Amino acid sequence: MVTLAIRTYQRAQMIKCVLEENNIETVIHNLNLEHPEMAIGVRVRIKESDLSRAIKIVEEKESAWESDLGMITHNQMPQVLIPIDFTDLAPKVFDFGFHFAQRLEAEVILYYVYFNPSFSIISNNDINSYSINDSELVRRTMGSTKADVENMTNLINKRIAKGELPDVPFRFVLKEGVAEDEILDYCKKNKPALVVMATHGKQILASDFIGSVTAEVMESCLSPVFAVPMQLVMDPNQIHKVAFLTNFDQKDLVAIDRTISLLGKENMEISFIHTSDQNEVWNEVMLGGIKAYFDKYYPGLNTNYALIGAMEDMELLGNFLVSEHINVLAFNTRRRNIFTRFFNLGLSFKLVLHSNTPLLVMHV
């Protein structure tokens, strides 16, 4: 017998049924025999002679299952995704997440990704062996998570009852894995209308920029991302001055339009800004053109523009945001490959490090 796959208990049962329908003898090895429904990794084992045929069957079936899941979710009501880690940052993130959910007529998904230390893979030359530490550790992890979910549910319901949060539907989704990978995977499959995150998570370090989960999601996610800084004291209803950082890309016009639609144009003022180390007349002409375009199509919107120094000097941008009392800094970004991101930190990483202003990242 050989191990075909390691899956959750529910998925392993599905694979077993499919394989046995195709006359492939299948055995499930539970890694948590006392509580199989809580098992994180379950081995699906088959005869070695059936391996090539089983791989083809499982790949086709899992691809179909994922497609069906995406279709079902796509037809549901819009979602606002709030990744959480049960920290003190949660109430402020909830303020903005529930506010936008009400505005978008969406449900709130509270997404918690946890790491399970009980399952590990040990590599020895070309041989991989799987080891399980203590089933008690699994139960403790799941029990602690369940208690956190219950406490947060009670807290949210109390805030809704007091009128501190809009009364919108919400639910928890728990997932084992690496936070940024699981968040991006969820967004790819479910396409939430907005992702609302804190600038830093529970394990913040003074030099934590490469490992910032928020910055990684902002760089790679296809859904808009709203990042709430740790020091923020503003409420969602106080958003009225927005700056959009443009690079004169044609897609910026679409991103600006989506920003206005998301934040609302009632009593809102938007500044179109561009950073450059060269004082070129053409830059001001382009900014003036963007202003004229949105003045025409949004006559009730108060617009202006400004030129700032080079993007490398983050202090200049920070000073502008403070002096102009900007509530939200928005910009459009494109996905970059991992090689580029490793050697050249993107705008999202830089702003997460240096900005105390909420960030709205569009992906057009």
C-alpha positions in Angstrom: 0.0 0.0 0.0 1.2 3.5 -0.8 -0.1 7.0 0.3 -2.0 8.6 -2.5 -2.9 11.9 -0.7 -3.1 13.5 2.6 -6.4 15.4 3.0 -8.9 16.5 5.6 -11.2 13.8 7.0 -14.2 14.9 4.9 -12.2 15.2 1.7 -10.5 11.8 2.3 -13.9 10.2 2.7 -15.1 11.7 -0.6 -11.9 10.4 -2.4 -12.4 7.0 -0.9 -16.0 6.8 -2.2 -14.9 7.8 -5.7 -12.0 5.4 -5.9 -14.1 2.5 -4.6 -16.7 3.3 -7.3 -13.9 2.7 -9.8 -13.0 -0.7 -8.1 -9.8 0.7 -6.5 -9.3 -0.7 -3.0 -8.8 2.3 -0.6 -7.9 2.5 3.0 -8.0 5.6 5.2 -5.4 6.0 8.0 -6.8 8.5 10.5 -4.2 10.6 12.2 -6.5 11.4 15.1 -8.4 8.2 15.8 -10.2 9.6 18.9 -11.8 12.5 17.0 -11.8 11.8 13.3 -13.9 14.8 12.5 -11.2 17.0 13.9 -8.4 15.4 11.9 -6.2 17.8 10.0 -4.2 15.3 7.9 -5.7 11.9 6.8 -3.8 9.5 4.6 -5.6 7.9 1.7 -3.8 4.7 0.9 -4.1 2.4 -2.2 -2.3 -0.5 -3.8 0.8 0.6 -5.7 -0.4 -1.1 -8.8 -3.5 1.3 -8.9 -1.5 4.4 -8.3 -1.4 5.9 -11.9 -5.1 5.3 -12.5 -6.1 6.7 -9.0 -4.0 9.9 -9.5 -5.9 10.6 -12.7 -9.3 10.0 -11.2 -8.6 12.1 -8.1 -7.2 15.0 -10.0 -10.2 15.1 -12.3 -12.7 14.8 -9.4 -11.0 17.4 -7.1 -10.8 19.9 -10.0 -14.6 19.4 -10.6 -15.3 19.8 -6.8 -13.4 23.1 -6.7 -15.2 24.3 -9.8 -18.6 23.5 -8.3 -17.6 25.2 -5.1 -16.6 28.3 -7.0 -19.9 28.3 -8.9 -22.0 27.9 -5.8 -20.2 30.7 -4.0 -20.3 33.0 -6.9 -24.1 32.9 -6.9 -24.4 33.8 -3.3 -24.6 37.3 -1.9 -21.4 39.5 -2.0 -18.9 38.9 0.8 -16.6 41.2 2.8 -13.7 39.1 4.0 -12.1 40.0 7.4 -9.1 37.8 8.2 -8.7 37.7 12.0 -6.3 36.4 14.6 -8.3 37.2 17.8 -6.2 40.3 18.8 -7.1 43.6 20.2 -7.0 45.0 16.7 -10.2 43.2 15.8 -12.8 45.8 17.0 -11.4 48.6 14.8 -11.2 46.2 11.8 -14.8 45.1 12.5 -15.9 48.8 12.4 -14.8 49.2 8.8 -15.6 45.6 7.7 -19.2 45.8 8.9 -19.6 49.3 7.6 -18.6 48.3 4.1 -20.7 45.1 4.3 -23.7 47.2 5.0 -22.9 49.5 2.1 -22.3 46.6 -0.3 -25.3 44.6 1.0 -22.9 41.8 1.7 -22.3 39.2 4.4 -19.1 39.3 6.6 -16.8 36.3 6.5 -14.5 36.2 9.6 -11.6 34.1 8.3 -9.3 32.6 10.8 -6.2 30.7 9.6 -4.4 28.6 12.3 -1.2 26.6 12.2 -1.4 23.1 13.6 2.0 22.1 15.1 1.0 18.5 15.7 1.6 17.5 12.0 5.1 17.7 10.6 7.0 16.4 7.6 10.6 15.3 8.2 12.8 15.0 5.2 15.7 12.6 5.1 17.6 12.6 1.8 15.0 11.5 -0.7 12.6 10.0 1.8 9.8 12.0 3.5 8.3 10.7 6.7 5.2 12.0 8.4 5.1 12.3 12.2 2.3 13.1 14.6 3.2 14.5 18.0 0.3 14.4 20.4 -3.4 14.2 19.7 -3.9 16.2 22.9 -2.2 19.1 21.2 -4.8 19.0 18.3 -7.7 18.9 20.8 -6.2 21.8 22.7 -5.7 23.9 19.5 -9.3 23.2 18.3 -10.8 23.8 21.8 -9.0 27.1 22.2 -10.1 28.2 18.7 -13.7 27.2 19.4 -13.7 29.3 22.6 -12.2 32.3 20.8 -15.0 32.0 18.2 -17.7 31.9 20.8 -16.3 34.9 22.7 -16.0 36.9 19.5 -19.5 36.0 18.4 -20.9 37.2 21.7 -18.9 40.4 21.5 -20.1 41.1 17.9 -23.7 40.4 18.8 -23.5 42.8 21.8 -22.0 45.5 19.6 -24.8 45.0 17.1 -27.4 45.2 19.8 -25.9 48.5 21.1 -25.9 49.9 17.5 -22.1 50.1 17.4 -22.0 47.8 14.4 -24.5 47.5 11.5 -26.8 44.4 11.7 -25.4 42.4 8.8 -25.1 38.6 8.5 -21.7 37.2 9.6 -20.1 33.8 10.0 -16.8 32.3 10.8 -14.6 30.2 8.5 -11.7 28.3 10.0 -8.8 27.0 8.0 -5.5 25.3 8.8 -2.5 26.5 6.9 -0.3 29.5 6.3 -2.2 32.7 6.7 -1.3 34.6 3.5 -1.6 31.5 1.3 -5.0 30.5 2.6 -6.4 34.1 2.4 -5.3 34.4 -1.2 -6.7 31.0 -2.0 -10.0 31.9 -0.5 -10.2 35.1 -2.5 -9.3 33.3 -5.7 -12.2 30.8 -5.2 -14.8 33.1 -3.7 -14.0 36.5 -5.1 -15.1 38.7 -2.1 -16.1 42.3 -2.9 -13.6 43.6 -0.4 -11.0 42.3 2.1 -10.5 44.3 5.3 -7.4 43.7 7.3 -5.3 45.2 10.1 -1.9 46.5 9.0 -0.1 44.1 11.3 -1.1 40.8 12.9 -0.5 39.3 16.3 3.2 38.7 15.9 4.5 42.1 14.9 8.2 42.7 14.9 10.1 46.0 14.6 11.6 44.9 11.3 8.7 42.8 10.1 8.2 43.9 6.6 9.0 40.9 4.3 6.6 38.7 6.4 3.7 41.1 6.6 0.6 39.1 5.8 -1.3 42.3 5.0 1.2 43.6 2.5 1.5 40.2 0.8 -2.3 40.0 0.4 -2.3 43.6 -0.9 0.3 42.8 -3.4 -1.2 39.5 -4.7 -5.0 39.5 -4.1 -7.4 40.2 -6.9 -10.1 41.7 -4.7 -9.8 45.2 -3.3 -8.1 45.4 0.0 -8.7 47.9 2.8 -5.9 48.0 5.4 -6.6 49.5 8.8 -3.5 50.8 10.7 -2.9 49.9 14.3 -2.9 53.5 15.5 -6.1 54.5 13.8 -8.8 56.3 15.8 -11.1 57.4 13.0 -14.5 55.9 12.4 -15.7 54.7 9.0 -18.3 57.5 8.8 -15.5 60.1 9.1 -14.1 59.2 5.7 -14.5 62.3 3.5 -11.0 63.2 2.2 -9.4 60.6 -0.1 -6.1 60.7 -2.0 -5.6 58.5 -5.1 -1.9 57.8 -6.0 -1.8 57.6 -9.8 0.9 56.6 -12.2 -1.1 57.9 -15.3 -2.0 54.3 -16.2 -5.2 54.0 -18.2 -6.5 51.5 -15.7 -6.2 54.1 -13.0 -9.4 55.7 -14.3 -11.3 52.4 -13.7 -9.7 52.0 -10.2 -10.6 55.6 -9.3 -14.2 55.0 -10.4 -14.4 51.9 -8.2 -12.8 53.7 -5.3 -15.5 56.4 -5.5 -18.3 53.8 -5.7 -16.9 51.9 -2.7 -16.3 54.9 -0.4 -19.3 56.9 -1.6 -19.3 60.3 -3.3 -21.6 62.0 -0.8 -19.6 64.9 0.7 -16.3 63.3 -0.4 -13.2 65.2 -1.6 -10.7 63.3 -3.7 -7.1 64.4 -4.5 -5.3 62.9 -7.5 -1.6 62.8 -6.6 1.5 61.8 -8.5 5.1 61.3 -7.2 8.1 62.2 -9.4 11.6 63.4 -8.8 11.4 65.5 -11.9 9.3 68.6 -12.1 7.8 68.0 -15.6 5.0 70.2 -16.9 3.4 67.1 -18.5 2.8 65.6 -15.1 0.6 68.5 -14.1 -1.2 68.4 -17.4 -2.1 64.8 -16.9 -3.3 65.4 -13.3 -5.4 68.3 -14.6 -6.9 66.0 -17.2 -7.9 63.4 -14.7 -9.5 66.1 -12.5 -11.5 67.4 -15.5 -12.6 63.9 -16.4 -14.1 63.2 -13.0 -15.5 66.7 -12.6 -17.5 65.9 -15.7 -18.8 62.5 -14.7 -19.2 63.2 -11.0 -20.4 66.8 -10.8 -21.1 66.7 -7.1 -17.5 65.5 -6.3 -14.9 67.9 -4.9 -11.6 67.2 -6.7 -8.1 68.6 -6.8 -4.6 67.4 -7.6 -1.0 67.6 -6.3 2.5 66.7 -7.3 4.8 65.2 -4.7 8.5 64.3 -4.7 10.0 60.9 -5.5 8.3 57.8 -4.1 11.5 56.7 -2.5 11.1 59.5 0.0 8.2 58.2 1.9 8.3 61.1 4.4 7.2 63.5 1.7 4.1 61.5 1.0 3.5 61.1 4.8 3.7 64.8 5.3 1.2 65.4 2.5 -1.3 63.0 4.0 -1.0 64.7 7.4 -1.1 68.3 6.2 -4.1 67.7 3.9 -5.9 65.6 6.6 -6.3 62.6 4.1 -8.5 59.9 5.6 -7.8 57.1 3.0 -4.9 56.7 0.5 -6.0 54.6 -2.5 -3.9 53.3 -5.4 -4.0 50.6 -8.1 -1.4 47.8 -8.2 -0.7 44.8 -10.4 0.4 41.4 -9.4 4.1 40.8 -9.5 6.0 37.5 -9.6 7.9 36.3 -6.5 11.3 37.1 -8.0 10.4 40.7 -8.5 8.8 41.1 -5.1 11.9 39.6 -3.4 14.4 42.1 -4.9 12.1 45.1 -5.2 9.6 45.8 -2.4 6.3 46.9 -3.9 4.4 50.0 -2.9 2.1 48.0 -0.6 5.1 46.9 1.5 6.4 50.4 1.7 3.1 52.0 2.7 2.4 49.3 5.3 5.7 50.2 6.9 5.4 54.0 6.8 1.8 55.1 6.6 -0.6 55.6 9.5 -3.4 56.3 7.0 -5.8 53.6 5.9 -5.0 52.1 2.6 -7.3 51.0 -0.2 -5.7 48.9 -2.8 -7.4 48.2 -6.1 -6.4 45.5 -8.6 -7.5 46.5 -12.1 
